[in-house]
Amino acid sequence: MNKNYNKWDIVLIKLRRAAKTFKRPALIISPKQYNSEGLVVILPITSRVDTRMKQMDYYITNWKESGLPKPSLVKLRFATISVRIIDKKIGTLHEEDVFNLLNLL
């Protein structure tokens, strides 16, 4: 189990619903020291950018450079999860998007 996740890492998390397991991207926003204890604070990421964007959602401008396969939004719905449900790291949020997201918060 990897506990070496950094703030602004983009990861795939494993979710389970009704006997089905699927993966969804998420942005880690907690610092490395906190993450090393086995928990991380995340914001979910969705590629459903065609749906109505809420005021506090953030469109990731540099989604390709961040390791995402499609245009994506960060949803401002904070959650704390165990690192055990993280499948893998897929990228890191681009510094321009970090700056813009911080201004939104």
C-alpha positions as CSV (number, residue, x, y, z in Angstrom):
1,M,0.0,0.0,0.0
2,N,1.5,3.3,-1.1
3,K,1.2,6.1,1.5
4,N,3.4,8.5,-0.3
5,Y,0.7,10.7,-1.9
6,N,1.3,14.4,-2.3
7,K,-1.0,17.3,-2.3
8,W,-2.3,17.9,-5.9
9,D,-1.8,14.3,-7.0
10,I,-4.6,13.0,-9.2
11,V,-5.5,9.4,-8.3
12,L,-8.0,6.7,-9.3
13,I,-10.1,5.5,-6.4
14,K,-11.9,2.2,-6.3
15,L,-15.6,2.5,-5.4
16,R,-18.1,-0.3,-4.9
17,R,-21.9,0.0,-5.5
18,A,-24.3,-2.9,-5.7
19,A,-21.7,-5.6,-6.2
20,K,-20.0,-3.6,-8.9
21,T,-16.5,-2.1,-8.5
22,F,-15.5,1.0,-10.6
23,K,-12.8,3.6,-10.6
24,R,-13.1,7.4,-10.5
25,P,-10.5,10.1,-10.5
26,A,-10.0,12.3,-7.5
27,L,-7.7,15.2,-6.5
28,I,-5.7,14.9,-3.2
29,I,-5.7,18.2,-1.4
30,S,-4.3,17.1,2.0
31,P,-0.5,17.5,2.7
32,K,1.9,14.6,2.4
33,Q,2.4,14.5,6.2
34,Y,-1.3,13.9,6.8
35,N,-1.4,11.4,3.9
36,S,1.3,9.3,5.4
37,E,-1.0,8.4,8.2
38,G,-3.2,6.3,5.8
39,L,-5.9,8.9,5.1
40,V,-6.2,11.5,2.3
41,V,-8.6,14.4,1.8
42,I,-9.9,14.4,-1.8
43,L,-12.1,16.3,-4.2
44,P,-13.9,14.2,-6.8
45,I,-13.2,14.8,-10.5
46,T,-15.7,14.2,-13.3
47,S,-15.5,14.2,-17.0
48,R,-19.1,15.2,-17.3
49,V,-18.4,18.8,-18.3
50,D,-21.4,19.0,-20.6
51,T,-23.8,19.0,-17.6
52,R,-24.6,22.2,-15.8
53,M,-21.4,23.4,-14.0
54,K,-22.1,24.5,-10.5
55,Q,-20.7,27.9,-9.3
56,M,-18.0,26.3,-7.1
57,D,-16.9,23.6,-9.6
58,Y,-13.5,24.1,-11.3
59,Y,-12.8,23.3,-14.9
60,I,-9.3,21.8,-15.2
61,T,-7.8,23.9,-18.0
62,N,-4.6,21.8,-18.4
63,W,-6.4,18.4,-18.1
64,K,-4.0,16.6,-20.5
65,E,-0.9,17.8,-18.8
66,S,-2.4,16.7,-15.5
67,G,-2.8,13.1,-16.7
68,L,-6.5,13.1,-17.3
69,P,-7.9,11.3,-20.5
70,K,-10.8,13.8,-21.0
71,P,-11.7,17.4,-20.2
72,S,-12.7,17.4,-16.5
73,L,-14.1,19.3,-13.6
74,V,-13.1,19.3,-9.9
75,K,-16.3,19.1,-7.8
76,L,-15.9,21.0,-4.5
77,R,-17.2,18.1,-2.3
78,F,-14.6,17.3,0.3
79,A,-14.2,13.7,1.4
80,T,-11.7,11.9,3.6
81,I,-10.8,8.4,2.4
82,S,-8.4,5.6,3.2
83,V,-5.4,5.2,1.0
84,R,-6.3,1.6,0.7
85,I,-9.0,2.5,-1.9
86,I,-6.6,4.3,-4.1
87,D,-5.8,2.2,-7.1
88,K,-3.0,4.4,-8.5
89,K,-1.7,7.9,-9.2
90,I,-2.4,9.1,-12.7
91,G,-0.9,12.6,-12.6
92,T,-0.5,15.8,-10.8
93,L,-2.6,19.0,-11.2
94,H,-0.8,21.5,-13.4
95,E,0.5,24.5,-11.4
96,E,-1.7,27.0,-13.3
97,D,-4.8,24.9,-12.2
98,V,-3.5,24.7,-8.7
99,F,-3.2,28.6,-8.6
100,N,-6.7,29.0,-10.0
101,L,-8.3,26.4,-7.7
102,L,-6.7,28.0,-4.7
103,N,-8.3,31.3,-5.7
104,L,-11.7,29.6,-5.9
105,L,-11.3,28.2,-2.4
